[in-house]
Every structure is written in structure tokens, then in C-alpha cells.
Amino acid sequence: MDNLQDLPHDLPVPIDDGACNHLSGQFLPAIVLSSTQGRSVDLSAIPGQVVIYCYPMTGQPGVPLPSGWDEIPGARGCTPQSCSFRDHHQELSQLKTQVFGLSTQSSEYQKEAVERLHLPFELLSDQDLRVAKALKLPLFETGGKQLIQRVTLVVRAGKIVQVFYPVFPPDRNAGDVLNWLKSH
């Protein structure tokens, strides 16, 4: 499939294996991450409300996805998920909510997605898995790389108050988050 924005209709649905049950109520670790805006960001130090959507990796046009990517439950859909947060960004901003995407890709790699998709928020690089390991986020391995499973966190003053896991379908995640924020 060449169009990274379209989701195949036969994607396997990820199951809730309990891998994120421990996250609600935890505080984010004080870890500085590189951003696509060339700055350092410590998510734990942001005083307001933050949504962090963690995703495995964004694809790039003309670059093949890892072999078997579409068969891995929850792997496919990073571009539609990012576009959904982009499309709901104004509504999230009106709720005084900052949005960050987080993956294990380098900031240089992530910059291509920010520019191509016109993302109005920063993507953060957890290339060495410091945040993923500190929070014990669920990981999977493919193509010799460890990647973060798709999970979205709502954080208030550094404390995780809501966890969306598993996230499926990924293109509806931002709408689900927005609905939750409006009711809480």
C-alpha cells in the first residue's frame, strides 16, 4: 500500500493485554527529549494539560514499511493518527491542551513527517527508549528495532490521568481523546 494515510480494511485489531494498567496515576519521569523544533522538552515539567500519543513509527513515501507491518496488531496507522491530531489541534488548544507525538525515531526522521503532514505540534524522539522504559510502556520488535506500541496519555501537571490503550482504529484516537477531555 503506497498511501500511508489510508488504513487497510483488514487490519488486525490489537487486544488489551493489560500492559498499560499500571500507568494511570503515575508521574512522568523527568527526562529531556529532542523535539522536531530543535529544542529539548521535559514532559514532566509542563504545568498544564498535555496529550502524548505514542506511536511505533511514521512511514515515508517511497520507503517500504517493515516486512509484515500490516499483520502486527496496532502497528499500521501512525500517519492517520498524526493527521487526526492535526485536524483536531484547534479544538484541543481551545481546551488548553498541548499535544506531542512520541516515537523511537530520531528528530531528523520525524521532521520529514511534520513538514509533509503539516503538523502544528512537535514530535519527540525517545530514540534510546528512556521514557518508554521508565514508564514500562509496551514495546514490540520488528526489523531489528524496538518500537513503542500505540498508547495515548492524558497528563495534568506531570501526572497521567487517562490512558488510551489499545488505540484502534488509530485515525479515531484524537476524537476519542477530545470527547474524554470535554467530559472531564
C-alpha positions in Angstrom: 0.0 0.0 0.0 1.6 3.2 -1.1 -0.7 5.7 0.6 0.3 6.0 4.2 -2.9 7.9 5.1 -5.2 5.0 4.1 -5.8 2.1 6.5 -6.4 -1.3 5.1 -9.8 -2.7 6.0 -8.5 -6.0 7.3 -6.0 -4.7 9.9 -5.8 -7.0 12.9 -7.3 -5.4 16.0 -5.0 -5.1 19.0 -6.2 -6.6 22.2 -6.0 -5.1 25.7 -3.3 -7.2 27.3 -3.2 -5.1 30.4 0.3 -3.8 29.5 -0.8 -0.2 30.4 -2.9 -0.9 33.5 -0.1 0.5 35.7 0.1 3.9 34.1 -2.9 5.8 35.5 -1.8 7.9 38.4 1.9 7.7 37.6 4.0 10.8 37.3 6.1 11.3 34.1 9.8 10.8 34.6 12.0 13.9 34.4 13.6 13.0 31.0 14.6 15.5 28.4 13.7 14.6 24.8 14.7 16.1 21.5 11.9 17.8 19.6 11.3 18.4 15.9 11.5 22.1 16.6 15.2 21.7 17.7 14.5 22.2 21.4 14.6 20.0 24.4 11.4 19.1 26.1 10.8 17.6 29.6 7.2 16.5 29.6 7.1 16.1 33.4 7.8 19.9 33.8 4.9 21.1 31.7 2.4 22.6 34.2 -0.8 22.3 32.2 -2.7 19.6 30.4 -0.8 17.5 27.8 -1.7 14.7 25.4 1.1 12.4 24.4 0.3 10.0 21.7 3.0 7.3 21.5 3.3 5.5 18.2 5.6 2.9 16.6 6.9 4.9 13.6 5.8 7.0 10.7 6.4 5.8 7.2 7.9 7.8 4.5 6.6 8.0 0.9 8.6 5.6 -1.3 10.2 3.8 1.6 8.9 0.3 2.2 7.4 -0.4 5.7 9.0 -3.3 7.6 8.1 -6.8 6.3 4.7 -7.9 7.8 3.9 -4.4 9.2 0.2 -4.7 8.4 -0.1 -8.0 10.2 1.2 -6.6 13.5 -1.8 -5.6 15.6 -1.7 -1.9 16.2 1.4 -1.2 14.1 -0.2 0.4 11.0 -1.8 3.8 11.3 0.8 6.3 12.6 0.2 8.8 9.7 -3.7 8.7 10.1 -3.3 9.1 13.8 -1.0 12.1 13.4 -3.3 13.7 10.9 -6.2 13.2 13.2 -4.4 15.1 16.0 -3.5 17.7 13.4 -7.2 18.0 12.4 -8.4 18.3 16.0 -5.5 20.6 17.1 -7.5 23.8 17.3 -10.2 22.1 19.5 -7.5 20.7 21.7 -5.8 24.1 22.0 -9.2 25.6 23.0 -9.2 23.2 25.9 -5.8 24.5 26.9 -4.2 21.1 25.9 -0.8 20.8 24.3 -0.2 17.8 22.0 3.0 15.9 21.4 3.7 12.8 19.4 6.4 10.4 20.7 8.2 7.6 18.9 11.6 6.0 18.8 12.6 7.6 15.6 15.2 10.4 15.5 14.1 14.0 15.4 15.6 14.3 12.0 13.5 11.5 10.7 10.4 12.9 12.4 10.9 16.3 10.8 10.0 14.9 7.4 6.6 13.8 8.8 6.0 17.2 10.5 6.7 19.0 7.2 4.8 16.6 4.9 1.8 16.3 7.2 1.8 20.0 8.2 1.7 19.0 11.9 1.1 22.1 14.2 2.7 20.3 17.2 6.1 18.8 18.0 7.1 15.2 17.7 9.5 14.0 20.3 12.3 11.4 19.9 12.6 8.6 22.5 15.3 7.0 20.4 17.0 5.4 23.3 13.7 4.3 25.0 14.4 6.2 28.2 10.8 7.3 28.6 9.4 4.0 27.3 11.4 2.0 29.8 10.8 4.4 32.7 7.1 4.2 32.2 7.2 0.5 31.2 5.4 1.2 28.0 4.5 -1.8 25.9 7.1 -2.4 23.1 7.4 -4.7 20.2 10.3 -5.6 17.9 10.4 -5.7 14.1 13.2 -5.3 11.6 15.7 -5.5 14.5 14.2 -2.4 16.2 12.3 -2.0 19.4 9.2 0.2 18.9 6.6 1.6 21.2 3.1 0.1 20.9 0.4 2.7 20.2 -0.8 4.3 23.5 -2.1 7.8 24.3 -1.7 9.5 27.6 -3.5 12.5 29.0 -1.3 14.2 31.6 -2.1 17.0 34.0 0.8 18.7 35.8 3.1 15.7 35.1 0.6 13.1 36.3 -1.1 10.6 34.0 -4.8 10.9 34.4 -6.1 8.9 31.4 -4.7 6.1 29.3 -6.0 5.1 25.9 -4.8 1.5 25.1 -5.1 -0.2 22.9 -5.7 2.5 20.3 -7.8 1.3 17.5 -8.6 2.5 14.9 -5.7 5.0 15.1 -7.4 7.6 13.0 -10.2 8.0 15.6 -7.8 8.4 18.6 -7.8 12.2 18.6 -11.6 12.3 18.5 -11.8 9.8 21.4 -9.3 11.9 23.4 -11.2 15.1 22.7 -14.5 13.6 23.8 -12.9 12.4 27.0 -11.4 15.8 27.7 -14.7 17.5 27.2 -16.4 15.3 29.7 -13.6 15.5 32.3 
